[in-house]
Amino acid sequence: MKKSDLIRANIENLKEEAKELVNKTDATLEDLNAIDNKIAVEEKKLEIQLKNEAKERAAASEGATNLPEATAGVTEENKIDNKERNRVLALAICGKASQSDLAKISNLLQEGEDSKGGLLVPPDIKTKIIELQRKQFDIRKYVKIEPTKVQKGSRPKQKNEPQASGFASVDEGAEIQALHEPEIEPVEYAIRKYSGYIPITNELLDDSPENILAFVIDWMSKNELNTYAYQIFNGSGLKAAEGILNSIKTGGKLETRVVKLETAPTLKDFKRILNLNLEEVESDNIKIFTNGSGYSYIDELEDGFGRPLLQPDVTKESGYAFLGKEAVKVPTKFLKQVVLDDVEYTPYIIGDLELLYTMYDRDDLLIETTTVGGTAWRTGTTEVKGTFRFDGKINGDIKSVVVMLAKHEATSAIQNYSRANSAKNVSIALQSVVNDNKEAMEKLTEAIVTALGSTKETSNDV
């Protein structure tokens, strides 16, 4: 028996212990975290051991090629580099790889469903996919990612919170009072398979293997990211990931975290949410997610001096900040307008998604091809199917986010905001001039011009 088999057996035993522990009424968070950590350690050991065993097999195979005439036909040509491997991979995708070619990538061959073969995407191809994805919207940057190698699992979650008073003041030698007992519940996840296919035409099949592979990589990178983003925002939770927008509906996990406005949001609305609704969330981790409509709105907001409130900020992943918080523009095809009672609202998801949402990732991409299945045999094409697996759960602290739904009224709210602040800034600037400040005098002049312009606009409106 290989060492990896022993580690697998140990993992199964630990999982059985974890199941028994979950069913115990006196199980503590520390106990559950301890067994969970043990499983994680053993899974990491298994991952490393499997790599070591693969290296040992490769070394044994390489050693065989160095034997004298007894191993005739096995030469240095049998070694395969990434370039040759990728060429063979492209040929395999097209169904043009010979048996000798397939032997070169035997470590990538996987048994698919219904006895259909598949190709596991190698690490360097994954790297190319990741490089392409950096240029696109990637929701994974903002949620918690938990790698997993199992199809189903659970994680302990504390339902209640520590009392605000914390520990009680106790005299020396006096009896110490009991703290409230933490309530633990298991949060289960089940990895789902996500697949899609495209037909590859004969014209593309006649292209070079490098171009074929580039085409498939581009297709995989875009569709993988689209799937993650769409599911995390719109997933039904039934045989799919849990979606944030679906969870704000009646009975949803985030129903109580919705703030609905029948007007366009003001600066005070944003500040009220940041200061009151999210007061326990680390300020630096709060982000504002909105779609094209919402982003355009905050992009037009200005202070009393005509300066935009949405400012470039190189310290933020998106490159922009609003009220000091990272502003993230989510494509509208993922973060759609919300319709309630035939009224359309623009969503603003404000908070720390990493505390709210966990994505359980199998981290395996599989490519399968056919020339006889589906409609491929009728159209004379090759169908390429991409498959990957993950699950997404709203299993964190729901108090870490607020979903603000606002009804936009064109730009009238923006104009009203600017007018109100113009008059206010005239007063502020006058106060500064008392101190004989040259810079304040310049600001006063600018504020007066702005205020007069706003007054003129108001009179024209009348």
Secondary structure, DSSP 8 states (H G I E B T S, - for coil): --HHHHHHHHHHHHHHHHHHHHH-TT--HHHHHHHHHHHHHHHHHHHHHHHHHHHHHHHHHHHHHTS-GGGTT--GGG---HHHHHHHHHHHHHT---HHHHHHTGGGEEE-GGG-EEEE--HHHHHHHHHHHTTS--GGGTSEEEE-SSSEEEEEEE-S---TT-S----TTS---------EEEEEEE-EEEEEEEEE-HHHHTS-HHHHHHHHHHHHHHHHHHHHHHHHHH-BSSSS-B-TTGGGSTTSTTGGGEEEESS---HHHHHHIIIIITTTS-GGG-EEEE-HHHHHHHHH-B-TTS-BSEEE-TTSSSSEEETTEEEEE--TTTS--EEETTEEEEEEEEE-HHHHEEEEEEEEEEEEEESSSTTHHHHT-EEEEEEEEEEEEE-S-GGGEEEEEE---TTHHHHHHHHHHHHHHHHHHHHHHTTT-HHHHHHHHHHHHHHHHHHHHHHHH-
